[in-house]
Amino acid sequence: MRVIIVSDSHGAPRKIDRVLQQQPTAEVLIHLGDGADDLEYARYEHPEVAFYQVCGNCDRCCPFPVEDTITLNRVKLLFTHGHAFRVKYTLEELDRHARQEKANVVLFGHTHRPETGYCDGLYWMNPGALKDNNYGVLDLVGHSIV
């Protein structure tokens, strides 16, 4: 299962569509905030894709939560924009929360810097800012991340 992760699209809905065209096998797209309205076009154009999203610090009157979890192929993903966990300063608070939630993967944005890591059984990813053409891909095979 291919999962696309985007964050910080900041009013660029066509970039989400472009990513899905580049990744035609994607089954899921997770938007990590700061562009909550940007998914409407993609939802219409790509009904075969499951969409999940959270609110970012720039999303006004947003009906979505600041964090959420889903389990795909027995892999638990915790996703958030990151501002509520102060990720611009440290990842310790988010790491602690993800471990309390028994997540296998933690996804966050907010910093606009792409980064990934793995530590003590927890994989984490910041896809960077989609407004800068950055996004992430997770491939889940069985209950593993490849």
C-alpha positions in Angstrom: 0.0 0.0 0.0 1.4 3.3 -1.0 0.8 6.3 1.3 1.5 9.9 0.2 2.3 12.4 2.9 2.0 16.1 2.3 2.2 19.2 4.5 2.2 22.9 4.2 0.6 23.3 0.8 -0.5 26.8 1.7 -3.1 27.4 -1.0 -1.6 25.2 -3.8 -4.3 22.5 -4.4 -3.0 21.7 -7.9 0.3 20.5 -6.4 -1.6 17.8 -4.6 -3.2 16.7 -7.8 0.3 16.7 -9.5 1.7 14.5 -6.7 -1.2 12.0 -7.2 -0.5 12.0 -10.9 3.1 11.3 -10.2 2.2 8.5 -7.8 -0.7 6.6 -9.6 -0.5 3.6 -7.2 -1.2 5.7 -4.1 -4.1 4.5 -2.1 -3.9 7.0 0.8 -3.0 10.6 1.1 -2.4 12.3 4.5 -2.3 16.1 4.6 -0.5 17.3 7.7 -2.0 20.8 7.8 -1.5 24.4 6.6 -3.6 24.0 3.6 -6.7 22.2 4.9 -8.9 23.6 2.1 -6.4 22.4 -0.6 -7.7 18.8 -0.6 -11.1 19.6 -2.1 -10.0 19.5 -5.7 -8.0 16.3 -5.1 -10.9 14.6 -3.4 -13.0 15.3 -6.5 -10.4 14.3 -9.1 -9.2 11.2 -7.2 -12.1 9.4 -5.6 -10.1 6.1 -5.5 -7.8 7.6 -2.9 -8.5 7.7 0.8 -7.8 11.2 2.3 -6.9 12.0 5.9 -6.0 15.4 7.3 -5.3 17.4 10.4 -5.3 21.2 11.0 -2.2 23.3 11.0 -1.4 26.6 12.8 -2.4 28.6 9.6 -5.7 26.7 9.0 -8.5 29.0 10.2 -11.9 27.6 11.2 -10.7 24.1 10.5 -13.1 21.3 11.3 -10.3 18.7 11.6 -8.3 17.7 14.7 -4.7 18.8 15.4 -3.7 15.2 15.5 -5.1 11.8 14.5 -4.2 8.2 14.2 -5.0 5.5 11.6 -3.9 1.9 11.3 -3.0 0.6 7.8 -1.8 -2.9 7.3 -1.4 -3.3 11.1 1.0 -0.2 11.1 -0.3 2.5 13.4 0.4 6.0 12.1 0.1 9.1 14.3 0.0 12.3 12.3 -0.1 16.0 13.3 1.0 19.3 11.9 3.4 19.6 14.8 2.9 23.1 16.1 1.0 21.8 19.2 4.1 19.7 20.0 6.6 22.5 19.4 8.5 20.6 16.7 10.4 23.7 15.6 12.3 23.4 18.8 12.4 19.8 19.8 11.0 16.4 18.8 11.0 15.1 22.4 7.4 16.0 23.2 6.1 14.4 19.9 8.3 11.4 20.4 7.0 10.8 23.9 3.4 11.3 22.8 3.8 8.9 19.8 5.2 6.2 22.1 2.3 6.7 24.6 -0.1 6.2 21.7 1.9 3.0 20.7 2.4 4.4 17.2 4.8 2.7 14.7 5.1 5.8 12.6 4.8 9.5 13.5 4.2 12.1 10.7 4.6 15.8 11.2 5.1 19.1 9.2 5.3 22.7 10.3 9.1 23.2 9.9 9.0 23.0 6.1 12.2 20.8 6.3 12.0 17.3 5.0 13.5 14.7 7.4 13.1 11.1 8.3 14.5 8.9 11.1 14.1 5.7 13.0 14.8 5.3 16.7 13.9 2.5 19.1 11.1 1.1 17.0 9.5 4.4 15.9 9.8 5.7 12.4 9.2 9.4 11.9 8.9 11.6 8.9 8.5 15.3 8.0 7.8 15.5 4.3 8.7 19.2 4.1 6.5 21.8 2.5 4.5 20.8 -0.6 4.5 24.5 -1.6 8.3 23.9 -2.2 7.4 20.6 -4.1 8.4 18.3 -1.3 6.3 15.3 -0.2 6.8 11.9 1.4 6.0 8.3 0.4 5.5 5.4 2.7 5.1 1.9 1.2 3.5 -0.6 3.6 4.1 -4.2 2.6 2.4 -6.6 5.0 2.8 -4.9 8.3 6.3 -3.5 7.4 7.5 -0.1 6.1 9.7 -0.4 3.1 
